[in-house]
Amino acid sequence: MATEGQRVVLITGCSSGIGLAIAVMLARDEMKRYYVIATMRDLKRKDKLVEAAGDAYGKTLSLLTLDVCSDESVKQCVDSVKDRHIDILINNAGVGLVGPVEALSLADMKKVFETNFFGVVRMIKEVMPDMKRRRSGHIMVISSVLGLHGVAFNDVYSASKFATEGLCEGLAIQLLQFNIKVSMIEPGPVNTEFELKLMTEVSKKEFAGADPETLHHFRTCYLPTQVNLFKGLGQTPEDIAKVTKKVIESPWPPFRNLTNPLYTPIVALKYADETRSLSVHTFYHMLYNLGGVMHVSVRIMKFLSFGWLRRRAISPT
């Protein structure tokens, strides 16, 4: 149970990856400013989190079952929190989907939106009214740079993140009058079990329904480029946790927070052209015509990332 002065933080999707890293970092805060409620669908998967939390488990970290795809589960979870008092809600739970869109089932697409978009909606709908009554709170979403810029063969995942970004941008305006802050955390590639499992599954799929030309580009252009991107530019879950903590501790937390400074030019390229055609054609040539150059560019950016960019403090502003 939280002590006086501690901020109660509820985080979704904490069994591994980014959610686990954020939960551990906040729970092990030296000044013990946070009481973390880490949630996951199946508490049988808690061992890795409990081990990483160490002596913080049971003191500044507790666990609850939560399935963001279930209205009942969301309500039961929030109702079990003392006085339903949640100072900071961190929406992290998410699923991915990669491949030629014509080869993906509508059922799989709906699953992505059910978790990535409607899961966030459920959590906000359940927590926001209490925050409004207290006129205090911070709603955060672990989004993605793909919520700002679409990427080939990530169409559905990107769409779910675009939808979430739009939802939260509208809410951010409304909630200012209630002193409730809204912040998006927008990573690029992150080396997690989530990504490893997804890419392993994708590499084995046949993608029936995709034409041979599209499938050829997917296997020979997209997949190798993704592997290089994750090896060269991938951050760790702890990197994302550090940015998240800085945003929490900021007196005026920004709405959008890119975690990887190497992706800032990519986003800037899109918004520099009001037609957005420049970024579309640039990414087309990078993926389909300049595969070799793309691989070399990633190696160069990897070198830089271990040089002066790594020495810079990552600033959420």
NULUM-833934 format. One line per field, with one value per residue (C-alpha): residue number from 1; residue in three letters; x, y, z. Coordinates in nm, 2 decimals, m for minus. Layout:
N
i	[NUM,...]
aa	[ALA,...]
x	[X,...]
y	[Y,...]
z	[Z,...]
This chain:
317
i	[1,2,3,4,5,6,7,8,9,10,11,12,13,14,15,16,17,18,19,20,21,22,23,24,25,26,27,28,29,30,31,32,33,34,35,36,37,38,39,40,41,42,43,44,45,46,47,48,49,50,51,52,53,54,55,56,57,58,59,60,61,62,63,64,65,66,67,68,69,70,71,72,73,74,75,76,77,78,79,80,81,82,83,84,85,86,87,88,89,90,91,92,93,94,95,96,97,98,99,100,101,102,103,104,105,106,107,108,109,110,111,112,113,114,115,116,117,118,119,120,121,122,123,124,125,126,127,128,129,130,131,132,133,134,135,136,137,138,139,140,141,142,143,144,145,146,147,148,149,150,151,152,153,154,155,156,157,158,159,160,161,162,163,164,165,166,167,168,169,170,171,172,173,174,175,176,177,178,179,180,181,182,183,184,185,186,187,188,189,190,191,192,193,194,195,196,197,198,199,200,201,202,203,204,205,206,207,208,209,210,211,212,213,214,215,216,217,218,219,220,221,222,223,224,225,226,227,228,229,230,231,232,233,234,235,236,237,238,239,240,241,242,243,244,245,246,247,248,249,250,251,252,253,254,255,256,257,258,259,260,261,262,263,264,265,266,267,268,269,270,271,272,273,274,275,276,277,278,279,280,281,282,283,284,285,286,287,288,289,290,291,292,293,294,295,296,297,298,299,300,301,302,303,304,305,306,307,308,309,310,311,312,313,314,315,316,317]
aa	[MET,ALA,THR,GLU,GLY,GLN,ARG,VAL,VAL,LEU,ILE,THR,GLY,CYS,SER,SER,GLY,ILE,GLY,LEU,ALA,ILE,ALA,VAL,MET,LEU,ALA,ARG,ASP,GLU,MET,LYS,ARG,TYR,TYR,VAL,ILE,ALA,THR,MET,ARG,ASP,LEU,LYS,ARG,LYS,ASP,LYS,LEU,VAL,GLU,ALA,ALA,GLY,ASP,ALA,TYR,GLY,LYS,THR,LEU,SER,LEU,LEU,THR,LEU,ASP,VAL,CYS,SER,ASP,GLU,SER,VAL,LYS,GLN,CYS,VAL,ASP,SER,VAL,LYS,ASP,ARG,HIS,ILE,ASP,ILE,LEU,ILE,ASN,ASN,ALA,GLY,VAL,GLY,LEU,VAL,GLY,PRO,VAL,GLU,ALA,LEU,SER,LEU,ALA,ASP,MET,LYS,LYS,VAL,PHE,GLU,THR,ASN,PHE,PHE,GLY,VAL,VAL,ARG,MET,ILE,LYS,GLU,VAL,MET,PRO,ASP,MET,LYS,ARG,ARG,ARG,SER,GLY,HIS,ILE,MET,VAL,ILE,SER,SER,VAL,LEU,GLY,LEU,HIS,GLY,VAL,ALA,PHE,ASN,ASP,VAL,TYR,SER,ALA,SER,LYS,PHE,ALA,THR,GLU,GLY,LEU,CYS,GLU,GLY,LEU,ALA,ILE,GLN,LEU,LEU,GLN,PHE,ASN,ILE,LYS,VAL,SER,MET,ILE,GLU,PRO,GLY,PRO,VAL,ASN,THR,GLU,PHE,GLU,LEU,LYS,LEU,MET,THR,GLU,VAL,SER,LYS,LYS,GLU,PHE,ALA,GLY,ALA,ASP,PRO,GLU,THR,LEU,HIS,HIS,PHE,ARG,THR,CYS,TYR,LEU,PRO,THR,GLN,VAL,ASN,LEU,PHE,LYS,GLY,LEU,GLY,GLN,THR,PRO,GLU,ASP,ILE,ALA,LYS,VAL,THR,LYS,LYS,VAL,ILE,GLU,SER,PRO,TRP,PRO,PRO,PHE,ARG,ASN,LEU,THR,ASN,PRO,LEU,TYR,THR,PRO,ILE,VAL,ALA,LEU,LYS,TYR,ALA,ASP,GLU,THR,ARG,SER,LEU,SER,VAL,HIS,THR,PHE,TYR,HIS,MET,LEU,TYR,ASN,LEU,GLY,GLY,VAL,MET,HIS,VAL,SER,VAL,ARG,ILE,MET,LYS,PHE,LEU,SER,PHE,GLY,TRP,LEU,ARG,ARG,ARG,ALA,ILE,SER,PRO,THR]
x	[0.00,0.12,0.25,0.17,0.34,0.40,0.25,0.05,0.15,m0.05,0.13,m0.01,0.18,0.46,0.55,0.85,1.02,0.94,0.66,0.88,1.17,0.95,0.79,1.13,1.29,1.01,0.97,1.35,1.35,1.60,1.37,1.08,0.85,0.64,0.42,0.40,0.11,0.24,m0.02,m0.03,m0.28,m0.13,0.04,0.22,0.45,0.55,0.88,1.11,0.95,0.97,1.34,1.43,1.24,1.44,1.36,1.12,0.87,0.61,0.72,0.70,0.58,0.27,0.11,m0.24,m0.41,m0.53,m0.65,m0.69,m0.92,m1.18,m1.41,m1.47,m1.10,m1.02,m1.29,m1.20,m0.83,m0.90,m1.16,m0.90,m0.68,m0.73,m0.99,m0.93,m0.65,m0.41,m0.18,m0.01,m0.15,0.11,m0.05,0.21,0.04,0.05,0.07,0.23,0.14,0.37,0.33,0.16,m0.18,m0.37,m0.23,m0.34,m0.67,m0.93,m0.94,m0.57,m0.61,m0.90,m0.68,m0.42,m0.67,m0.84,m0.52,m0.33,m0.62,m0.93,m0.72,m0.59,m0.95,m1.07,m0.80,m0.85,m1.23,m1.19,m0.92,m0.99,m1.32,m1.14,m0.85,m1.10,m1.26,m0.92,m0.82,m0.49,m0.32,m0.09,m0.19,0.09,0.10,0.40,0.33,0.58,0.75,0.52,0.23,0.39,0.52,0.38,0.62,0.57,0.45,0.37,0.05,m0.20,0.03,0.11,m0.26,m0.34,m0.07,m0.19,m0.54,m0.40,m0.20,m0.51,m0.72,m0.47,m0.40,m0.76,m0.77,m0.46,m0.65,m0.96,m0.78,m0.57,m0.86,m0.86,m0.48,m0.44,m0.13,m0.11,0.22,0.31,0.64,0.75,1.03,1.18,1.32,1.35,1.52,1.26,1.12,0.81,1.01,1.22,0.91,0.73,1.01,1.07,0.71,0.70,1.01,0.83,0.49,0.39,0.15,m0.09,m0.28,0.02,0.14,0.49,0.64,0.52,0.63,0.97,1.02,0.89,1.14,1.44,1.41,1.20,1.30,1.68,1.64,1.45,1.71,1.98,1.77,1.72,2.09,2.21,1.96,1.77,1.73,1.69,1.38,1.58,1.65,1.27,1.22,1.47,1.29,0.95,1.08,1.22,0.88,0.70,0.94,0.91,0.70,0.56,0.58,0.58,0.30,0.52,0.85,1.08,1.32,1.58,1.73,1.83,1.47,1.40,1.51,1.28,0.98,1.09,1.11,0.75,0.62,0.85,0.63,0.26,0.17,0.37,0.49,0.85,0.87,0.66,0.90,1.21,1.11,1.01,1.36,1.53,1.34,1.31,1.60,1.87,1.88,2.26,2.29,2.03,2.24,2.55,2.36,2.24,2.60,2.72,2.43,2.52,2.88,2.74,2.50,2.80,2.98,2.87,2.50,2.53,2.72,2.44,2.17,1.84,1.61,1.24,1.22]
y	[0.00,0.35,0.56,0.93,1.14,0.85,0.87,0.57,0.44,0.17,0.02,m0.23,m0.51,m0.57,m0.93,m0.84,m0.57,m0.20,m0.24,m0.45,m0.20,0.10,m0.08,m0.18,0.16,0.35,0.09,0.11,0.49,0.59,0.85,0.60,0.85,0.59,0.30,0.09,m0.14,m0.36,m0.55,m0.84,m1.08,m1.39,m1.36,m1.69,m1.48,m1.26,m1.43,m1.22,m0.90,m1.01,m1.11,m0.77,m0.58,m0.74,m0.60,m0.35,m0.62,m0.61,m0.26,m0.02,m0.27,m0.49,m0.70,m0.72,m0.92,m0.71,m0.79,m0.46,m0.63,m0.70,m0.44,m0.65,m0.71,m0.34,m0.24,m0.51,m0.40,m0.03,m0.11,m0.31,0.00,0.18,0.46,0.40,0.65,0.64,0.93,0.81,0.56,0.41,0.23,m0.01,m0.33,m0.39,m0.65,m0.63,m0.74,m0.74,m0.85,m0.77,m0.63,m0.85,m1.16,m1.06,m1.17,m0.92,m1.12,m1.05,m0.68,m0.65,m0.81,m0.54,m0.26,m0.43,m0.42,m0.12,0.12,0.00,m0.13,0.23,0.36,0.12,0.22,0.59,0.56,0.38,0.60,0.95,1.03,0.98,1.20,1.47,1.47,1.51,1.76,1.58,1.30,1.20,0.97,0.82,0.59,0.39,0.46,0.44,0.64,0.44,0.65,0.95,0.79,0.49,0.22,m0.04,m0.38,m0.24,m0.09,m0.22,m0.18,0.18,0.25,0.14,0.38,0.66,0.61,0.62,0.93,1.11,1.00,1.13,1.45,1.54,1.44,1.64,1.96,1.87,1.76,2.07,2.24,1.95,1.97,1.63,1.58,1.35,1.23,1.00,0.80,0.72,0.47,0.35,m0.01,m0.16,m0.50,m0.69,m1.04,m0.89,m0.79,m1.11,m1.33,m1.13,m1.13,m1.50,m1.58,m1.35,m1.51,m1.85,m1.74,m1.81,m1.51,m1.68,m1.42,m1.19,m1.16,m1.29,m0.95,m0.80,m1.12,m1.09,m0.73,m0.82,m1.11,m0.96,m0.59,m0.53,m0.82,m0.78,m0.40,m0.46,m0.69,m0.43,m0.15,m0.35,m0.45,m0.10,0.14,m0.06,0.08,m0.13,m0.13,0.05,0.33,0.38,0.35,0.64,0.87,0.77,0.86,1.19,1.28,1.19,1.41,1.71,1.99,2.05,1.71,1.74,1.57,1.39,1.24,1.06,0.83,0.80,1.12,0.94,0.93,1.30,1.38,1.11,1.27,1.62,1.50,1.42,1.74,1.96,1.89,1.96,1.71,1.43,1.31,1.38,1.13,0.87,0.88,0.89,0.57,0.40,0.45,0.36,0.03,m0.08,0.09,0.16,m0.16,m0.17,0.20,0.15,m0.12,0.09,0.39,0.18,0.07,0.44,0.54,0.25,0.38,0.73,0.59,0.45,0.77,1.12,1.05,0.79,1.03,1.28,1.27,1.17,1.47,1.42,1.79]
z	[0.00,m0.08,0.20,0.24,m0.03,m0.27,m0.62,m0.72,m1.07,m1.25,m1.55,m1.80,m1.97,m1.72,m1.77,m1.98,m2.19,m2.16,m1.90,m1.67,m1.71,m1.62,m1.32,m1.18,m1.23,m1.06,m0.78,m0.71,m0.70,m0.44,m0.28,m0.29,m0.45,m0.63,m0.54,m0.85,m0.94,m1.21,m1.41,m1.65,m1.80,m1.63,m1.29,m1.37,m1.57,m1.28,m1.19,m1.41,m1.28,m0.92,m0.96,m1.12,m0.86,m0.58,m0.23,m0.38,m0.44,m0.17,m0.06,m0.35,m0.60,m0.61,m0.88,m1.01,m1.29,m1.58,m1.93,m2.12,m2.37,m2.10,m1.96,m1.65,m1.59,m1.62,m1.37,m1.12,m1.13,m1.08,m0.81,m0.62,m0.59,m0.26,m0.31,m0.69,m0.65,m0.94,m0.99,m1.31,m1.56,m1.80,m2.09,m2.22,m2.32,m2.69,m2.97,m3.31,m3.66,m3.96,m4.32,m4.66,m4.56,m4.82,m4.65,m4.30,m4.15,m4.03,m3.71,m3.65,m3.74,m3.50,m3.22,m3.27,m3.24,m2.95,m2.75,m2.88,m2.92,m2.74,m2.45,m2.40,m2.43,m2.16,m1.92,m1.97,m1.94,m1.61,m1.46,m1.60,m1.41,m1.08,m1.20,m1.30,m0.96,m0.79,m1.07,m1.08,m1.28,m1.56,m1.84,m2.04,m2.34,m2.47,m2.84,m3.12,m3.39,m3.62,m3.47,m3.64,m3.96,m4.14,m4.25,m4.52,m4.40,m4.05,m4.19,m3.92,m3.62,m3.74,m3.79,m3.43,m3.30,m3.52,m3.38,m3.02,m3.09,m3.23,m2.93,m2.68,m2.86,m2.84,m2.47,m2.39,m2.49,m2.30,m1.98,m1.93,m1.75,m1.50,m1.44,m1.60,m1.82,m2.12,m2.26,m2.55,m2.53,m2.89,m2.93,m3.25,m3.25,m2.91,m2.85,m2.64,m2.63,m2.80,m3.11,m3.12,m3.10,m3.36,m3.61,m3.56,m3.63,m3.93,m4.09,m4.09,m4.23,m4.58,m4.62,m4.86,m5.06,m5.12,m5.48,m5.56,m5.62,m5.29,m5.11,m5.27,m5.15,m4.81,m4.77,m4.95,m4.87,m4.56,m4.33,m4.37,m4.32,m4.00,m3.87,m3.94,m3.78,m3.46,m3.44,m3.53,m3.38,m3.13,m2.78,m2.46,m2.25,m1.98,m2.23,m2.27,m1.89,m1.84,m2.08,m1.92,m1.57,m1.69,m1.84,m1.52,m1.32,m1.55,m1.41,m1.76,m1.94,m2.32,m2.51,m2.76,m2.65,m2.91,m2.72,m2.99,m3.13,m3.44,m3.55,m3.51,m3.87,m4.00,m3.83,m3.94,m4.30,m4.30,m4.14,m4.36,m4.66,m4.63,m4.90,m4.71,m5.06,m4.98,m4.70,m4.89,m5.19,m4.98,m4.79,m5.11,m5.26,m4.93,m4.91,m5.28,m5.46,m5.21,m5.00,m4.99,m4.91,m4.63,m4.47,m4.48,m4.34,m4.05,m3.98,m3.98,m3.75,m3.52,m3.50,m3.42,m3.16,m2.97,m3.00,m2.91,m2.93,m2.66,m2.45,m2.47,m2.20,m2.37,m2.32,m2.34,m2.45]
